[in-house]
Structure formats: structure tokens, C-alpha cells
């Protein structure tokens, strides 16, 4: 998995490129934590990621809860 991130003053966009599974969950968790610390809004783009497994879905769900609890937001975009 490759993670690309772009941050502005209010938004961080994280792009997952290639498949994402439990073997890269720690790296994604770190990227999400940094994004939530840097911006109120985080968008995760999955369009280039291919398949993701349940560990990644759970991680995104937990990050969304953390964002909302801090007054921010996390959105997930898929191909479509």
C-alpha cells in the first residue's frame, strides 16, 4: 500500500493507492492520527486502492468517531 497525503489549513486528503489490508493498518493509523491533528476535515480517497479488508474498514470507522468527537469530520470516497 502507498499512502499519499495533502494538507491545507482546513482539509487533509489521504489517498490510498494499491490494496490495503491488516499488514499496513499501523501505517494508515499513523497517517490518520497526523491528519486529524493537522486539520478539522479529513477525506480518505479509496478510488485507487483496489480491495481493502475489514481491518481497514474498522480503522476508518474509528477515525471517523475520533474526528466527530473532536468537532471535525472524516469522509471516505470510493470509485464510482
CORTARA-V604798 format. One record per helix or strand. SS is the DSSP state (2 for helix, 1 for strand). FROM is the first residue (numbers start at 1). LEN is the number of residues. If there is no record, write none. Layout:
BEGIN
{{SS	FROM	LEN} {SS	FROM	LEN}}
END
This chain:
BEGIN
{{1	2	6} {1	11	7} {1	20	1} {2	22	17} {1	41	5} {1	52	1} {2	54	16} {1	73	5}}
END
